[in-house]
Amino acid sequence: MRLIKKLFVSACVAVVATLALPITKALAEEPLQVGFLHENPVGQGGWTLSHELARKKVDEYFQGRVVTTAIDGIAPGVDAERILTKYARDGKDLIFATSFGYLNPVKKVAQRYRKTTFEHASGYLQAANVGTFQIRAYQGRYLSGILAGKTTKADVIGYVGSFPIPEVLRGINAFTLGVQSVNPNAKVELIWTNSWSDPAKEKEATELLIAKGADVITHHTESASVIKAAAQAGVYGIGYQSDRAAAGGEYHLASVVHNWFPIYKEIIEEKLAGTWQSKNRWVGVEKDASQLVSLNSNIPQATLDLIDQARAAMISGEVNVFRGPITDQASVVQIAAGESADDAYLLSMQWLVKGVNGQLDAN
């Protein structure tokens, strides 16, 4: 009798174990649920479009191991907090908040949902479940400055800026340093719009820069209005954030674009492997995160070679965009000769390099 009972128990254990295998396997293959939150509509282009293109690459690359969801057109504040909360309640494992304005909503929601991982673009506050990430877009800006410096005939280059925050100031300064590396006589004329996206103001600023003699214009704004206005006036434009070739036609010189996919890929792979840790990720040309695309076919080969050489030197470490001596508009040395600005300094930059004509204050 004992032998029969023992055999019966063993058989039951075997059956339960067999039944458990598919369940365990199914759980192991449960896809990672990833949510994306965008401030502006994807169709507007620019910053948001660059994130959306990277999200689509994520879907393609991970092929079912990851399920992504994206919501765009969500303003910072209570609306962002509401969507982030919904994502967390719905069981999202990882949430990418792609606007700097989402900093406070991410902070609040992450404190309530500590098992959910949050990644905040261009932010600076980390927590146990909150990481931050950014692209060294200033590297691409420097390369586009080389292009502008070699292209201008008037030695006047226009720049339409949004707000005088460190991210934007880094871009203006890096661009100007790139210009100066090949054309010390050129000046950069700066006009602020006090908006990330205001097509009418951007068009007006572009027309004013052209009236000041600018024959190459670039921008740090969300729409394609600057490139369109420049093209209509027969002036070369250098786009930003996403490819603006369609807006500029034959007058589109190039675009500095953000490639977020390498960052998303790295973060998601860490989540899948269970190795994710909170940190600030800041990557650039070494991972092809800042790119110069759709270069005009009329650009001389010698100029293209200069750009390629500078990019290779950045990757090798031979060239650091913010290596001194660098002085500001008031001729004050901001970075001494032989020294290089560290990330903490770059993240708090609040000055304009000598050679920029424009106010530091946007008002």
N, C-alpha and C positions, 0 to 999 in steps of 0.2 A: 504493500500500500504506500509506504514512504517513497519507494522508487517511482511509482506512478505519479504521486503528488509532485515530486521533484522534477520529473520530466514535464509535467503540465505547467509548472511555474516557469521552467526554462523556455518552454514554447511560447508562453505569454510574453515573457521579456523580449524574446526574439521578434515577435510580431509587433510589439510596441516600438521596438528599436527600428524595425523596418519601416513602420508607418511614420516615424519621426524623421527619417532621412529626407523625404521630399520636403517636409515642412522646414527643416533646418536649411536645406539647400535653397529653398525659396526665399527664406529670410536673408540668407547670405547674398542673394542676387538682387535684393531689393534696390532699385535705383536711387541714387542720391537726388534728393529734391532740392532744387536751387531756384531762388527767386531773385529777380532783378527789378530795381525800382529806378525810374528815370524822371528827371524834373521836366524836361521839354518833350514835345511830340517828336517821335522818330522821323517823321516826314519833313521836319524842319532842317534836318541835316546836322552837320557840326558834331559837337561833343556827344550828344545822345546817339546819333547814328553810328559813331565809331564804337560805342559800347554795344549797340545792337548787332552790328556786324560781327563783333567778337563773340557774342552770345550764340549766334548762328553757327560759328565755327566750333564752339563747344559742343553743340548738338551733333554736328557732323563727326567730330573727332572721337567723342566718347560712345557714340552709337548705342544708345539704350542704357548704358550704365549710369547716365545722368538724365534727369528730366528737368528742363528749365521752363520758367514762367516769367514773363516780363509785363510790367505795367508802366506806361509812360504818361507824361502830362500831369504829374503829381507835384504840386508846389510844396516847398519846405514848410514845416510847421505841423498843424493838427492833421492835415490830410496825409502827410507822409507818415506821421506816427500811427494813424489809423491803418494804413496799408501794411506797414511793417508789423504791426500787431496781428493783423489778419494772416499774414504770411507765417508768422511764428505759431499761431494757433492752428493753422492748417497743416503744421508738421514739416515746414521747410527746414532742411538740415543746415542750409547755408543761404545767406541773403547778401546780395551785393547792392549797396546803396551808392548810386553813381554820381551824386551831386554833393559838392562841399556843403551846401545848405542843409543837408540831412544830418549834420553832425549832432545836434541836440536830440532830434527824434531817435537816432540810432542809440545814443547814450541812454535815453529813458527806456526804450523797449528792451535793449540788451540787459538792463538791470533786472527786468521782470522775467525774461526768458533766457536763463543762463545756460540752458542746454542747446540753444540755437547759436550758430556761429554767424557773426556779422563781419562784413568787410566794407569799409568806407573809403570811397575814392577821394584822394587829395586831402584827407583829414589828418589830424595830428593827435587825436586822443585814442589810446588803446586801453583795452581791459582784457580780462581772462578770456572772454569770448568775442572780443572785438579787435580786428586787425585793420590796418590802413594800407593803401597802395597808391602809387602815382607813377607816371612816366616822366623821364627826364626829357621833357619836350624841348627844353632849352638847347639840347644838343642838335635837334633837327632845326631849331631856329637859327643856330649858328651857321649851319650848312646853307640854309636859305639866305642868310646874310651874305655869304660868299657869292651866291648867285646874283643877288640884288646889286652888290658892290661892283661886280664885273659887268652887269647889264646896263646900269644907269649911265646916261650920257650927260645929264644935267647935274649930277652929283647931289641930287635931292631925292630922298626916298621917303614915302609917306607911311605912317603907321596909325591905324585906327585901334585904340585901346578901349577896353570896357571899364574896369575898375583898377585903381592903383594898389592892388594887393600883391604880396610877394610872388605868387605864381605868374601874374601878368608882367610884373617888373622884371623878373628873371628872363622872361621871353624877350622883352624889349631890349634889355641889356645884352643878352646873348646874340640877338640878331645884329645889333649895332657893332658888337665886337667882331662878328663875322664880316660885316661890311668893311670895317676898318682894317681887317687883316689883309684885304686885297685892294682897298681903295681908301687911304687915309684922308682924302679930301672930301669924301662924301659925308653928308649930314642926314640925320633921320628926324623928320618933322612928325611930332606926335599930337594927336587930338583924341580926347576922351569922349565917350558917349554916355557914361554913367549907366550903362545897361549891358546885360549879356546879349540881349537880342532886341534890337529896335531897328528894323530895316530902313525906316525913313531917316533916322539919325545917322545911321551908317552911310547911307547914300549922300547925305548932306556933308558929312565929314570928309568923305572921299572927294567930293567936288571941291571942297575948300582946299584940300591938300594938293589937288591938281592945279588949282589957281595959284598956289604957292610955288609951283614949278616942279612938283614931284612927277617923275616919269616911271617909277615903280612903286607899287603900294601893296602893303600887307595888312593883316588885321588880327585881333584877338577878340572876336565876336562870334555869335552863334550862327548867323544867317550868311547867305551868299551875296548879300547886297553890295558889299564893298567890291567884290570881284566883278559883279555885273556892272556896277557904275563905272569902274575903271575901264572895262572892255568897251562900254558904250562911248567912252571918251578917247578910245584908242591908246590906252595906257596899260602897261603890263601889271598883272596882279599875281601875288603869291598867296594861295589859299591856306586855311588852317583848320585843323581838327579832322576834317574829312576831305575827300577829293573834290575840288571845286572846278575841275576841268570843264564840265558841262556848262557852268555859269560863265566862264571866261572865254571859251572858244580859242581863237588864235592868239588872244592876249593873255591866256592863262600861262604863266611862266612855270609854275610848279605848285604843289601843295605839301605842306607839312602835316602829316596825318598821324593819329594815335592808333597804334596796334595793341589793343588790350589783351589779345588772345594769349600771349605767353604768360601773362600774369594770371589770368583766369585758369589756364591749364595747370600751372604750378599749384595754385591754391586748391583746386578741385582734386588733383592727384594726391595731395596731402590729406585731404578729408577722406578720400576713399581708402587710403592706407592707414588712417588713424594717427597720422603724425603731425597734424596741423597744430601750429602754435601762433599765438598773437605776436605780431611784429609789424614794423613799417617796411614795406617793400617799395623800392624805388629803382626802376630799371630803365635802360635807354637803348642806345644803338647796339650795345653788345648782345642784346636779345631781339634786335630788330623791332623794338617797341616804338621808336620815333623814326619815322620814315619820310623821305622826300620822294613824291610820286608824280606821275604824269608830267614829266619834264618836257618843256616845249622843244619841238624838233629843230628849232632855229638856234638853240643854245650851242655855242662853239664847243668843240671837243676839248679844247684846252681848259675851258671852265668846268666841264664835267669831270675832267681829270683832277682838278683842284679839289672839287667836292669829294670825290672818291678818296683822295689822299688824306683829306682832313678827317673823313669818317673812319678810315683805317687807323689813323693816328689816335683818335678817340678810343677806339676799341683796344688798342695796344697800351693805352695810358700815356703815350707820348704827348698828346694834346689834352689839356684840361681847359674847358671854356673859361672858367673863372680862376685862372692863374695870373698872379700879379706880375708887373705893376698895373693896377687898374685904378683910375681916378673917377670921381663923380663930376656932376655938372659944375660944382663949385671948385673944382681942381683939388679936392681933398682926396688923399690916397685912401681908398677903401680896402684894397687888397695889396699888400706890399710885394715888392719884387721877390720872385722865387717862392712865394707862398700860394697855397690853393685854398679856396673857400671850402669849409666842410659842409655837410648837409644841414646842420643846425643853423649855420649862417645863411645858407641859401633859402631855407624855409622861412627866414625872418627878414629877407631883403627888403629894404625900404629906401632905396636911392636909385637915381638914374645915372648911367655912365656918361662921361663927357662925350659930346658928339650928338646927343639927343636934344633937339629944340622942342621944349614943351614943359609944362608944369608937372611937378610930382603930385600935386593936389588936383584931383579931377574936377573940383568945383570952380 
